[in-house]
Amino acid sequence: MDSRVRTKSYGKRILASLPGFPVTESLDDALNFAAALDAGKETDSCAEG
């Protein structure tokens, strides 16, 4: 995730407007999450917050 979404005043509004999903700044976590979705699995590999 672009760090500006977390650090700028408009970030909370943007995140609140999206459906619930894991939030991460780790590329590895994001790739693992996407691979699990592609494989049809549910995962919480991305850390919340």
BELVENHU-V756301 format. One record per residue. N is the residue number from 1. RES is the residue in three letters. NEAR is the number of other C-alpha atoms within 8 Angstrom. D_FIRST is the distance of its C-alpha to the first C-alpha in Angstrom with 1 decimal. Layout:
[[N RES NEAR D_FIRST] [N RES NEAR D_FIRST]]
//
This chain:
[[1 MET 6 0.0] [2 ASP 6 3.7] [3 SER 7 6.0] [4 ARG 7 8.4] [5 VAL 12 7.4] [6 ARG 8 8.5] [7 THR 7 11.3] [8 LYS 7 12.9] [9 SER 5 15.5] [10 TYR 7 14.2] [11 GLY 11 11.0] [12 LYS 9 13.1] [13 ARG 7 14.8] [14 ILE 9 11.9] [15 LEU 8 10.8] [16 ALA 7 14.5] [17 SER 6 15.2] [18 LEU 6 13.1] [19 PRO 5 14.9] [20 GLY 4 14.2] [21 PHE 4 11.8] [22 PRO 8 10.4] [23 VAL 9 7.3] [24 THR 12 6.3] [25 GLU 8 5.2] [26 SER 6 8.2] [27 LEU 7 8.9] [28 ASP 6 12.1] [29 ASP 11 11.1] [30 ALA 11 9.2] [31 LEU 8 12.3] [32 ASN 9 14.6] [33 PHE 12 13.4] [34 ALA 8 13.8] [35 ALA 8 17.1] [36 ALA 11 18.3] [37 LEU 10 17.8] [38 ASP 7 19.6] [39 ALA 6 22.3] [40 GLY 6 22.7] [41 LYS 7 21.8] [42 GLU 6 20.0] [43 THR 8 17.9] [44 ASP 7 16.1] [45 SER 7 14.8] [46 CYS 11 11.4] [47 ALA 9 12.1] [48 GLU 6 12.0] [49 GLY 4 11.2]]
//
